[in-house]
Amino acid sequence: MTTRRAVLAGGMAMAAMGLAGGRARAAGAARPVKPLVLGHRGCSALRPEHTLASYAKAIADGADFIEPDLVVSKDGVLVVRHEPNIAETTDVADHKQFAGRRTKKTVDGEEQEGWFAEDFTLAELKTLRAKERLGPLRPESAGYDGQFQLVTFEEVADFVAAEAAACGRTIGVIPEIKHSTYFAAAGFNMEKLFVERVMASPYLRRAPLVVQSFEISNLKLLRGLLGDLPNLQLMQLIDEDLKVPADEAKAGGKTPYAAMLTEEGLAGIATYADWVAPWTRQIIPLGEDGRLGAATSVVADAHRAGLLVGCYTFRPENHFLPADFRNEAGDAARNPDGSVAEIRRYLSEGLDGFFTDDPALGRRAVDGDAPA
């Protein structure tokens, strides 16, 4: 049961970041004092994603929030992985005892082949080790391949609580509930599992908690189930492919993500969510020359609707940067200065937060260059 002390602590933590959630939704969420640095899968530019090492690095480098993506094991435990298919981010292919579990599945309309988290018990998943999915681009992270085990949402919450106590500052958690419709068809209620885990965690009941999803109905459901928590906010993600959200498509709907970024669509999001988070190029698109073009009106329109605005994802390699900000070091090279410059261009549009694979660079973009 949530105690009065935990509720007050949660409200104070949100206030410290300039945020307000829970019942404040009807009036619109307060904008943060500074744009929030959201550690995308931790510090995934330098450590294998969704490992405690990645989260530790993100926290040490100044992330305001760390992001655990949530899938589920065969025995119903929320596990932190970016997607159900674990072929690219674990060493499962090296485990001969699991060779027979390689299969094909359709996830949100896309056929995939590999190994899927929901086909493994937690004990089996714990025998696997994480690896870097972008090895050639991220040799430092790839150097840690095979060293870190997969972790549960519970373990991440406990770890962040300990890190927050050790460093003496509030660290928010921004989980993404992955593929609710897909998992529901497999017999798993992701929202029920999530609510149970939040209510069982003293830290998640009081620390800043922003729940994200590319689906809509699960956020609306969570608003009803957890809306009284003063530390809670909800974030509607906008897919870069502008297709129809999976839950809407399952229900026969035909409204694509693009319609959600219109003034009418943003007003609709504001009835259940606190944030909207488009892909970066939906805020400032690339021109034919690969350079940033003129900004869209999405940020201003969302603010008028009472929404906070985030975006995903800033990555520090030349490969991912607009042509304006690349250097001559080669496509695969890290380009910290270019990444900071790109982030600052987006911040000039009024972002309230942003996901970055390298929180140290995000911190630098927000706070200014550290003295030499």
Secondary structure, DSSP 8 states (H G I E B T S, - for coil): ---HHHHHHHHHHHHHTT---GGGGGG-----SS-EEEETTTTTTTS-TTSHHHHHHHHHTT-SEE--EEEE-TTS-EEE-SSSB-TTTB-GGG-GGGGGG-EEEEETTEEEEE-BGGGS-HHHHTT-BB--TTTTT-HHHHTTTTS-B--BHHHHHHHHHHHHHHHTS--EE--EE--HHHHHHTT--HHHHHHHHHHH-TTTTTS-EEEEES-SHHHHHHHHHHTT-TTEEEEEE--TT----HHHHHTT----HHHHTSHHHHHHHTTT-SEEE-BHHHHS-B-TTSSB----SHHHHHHHTT-EE--B-B--BGGGS-GGG--SS-TTSB-HHHHHHHHHHHHTTT-SEEEES-HHHHHHHHH-----
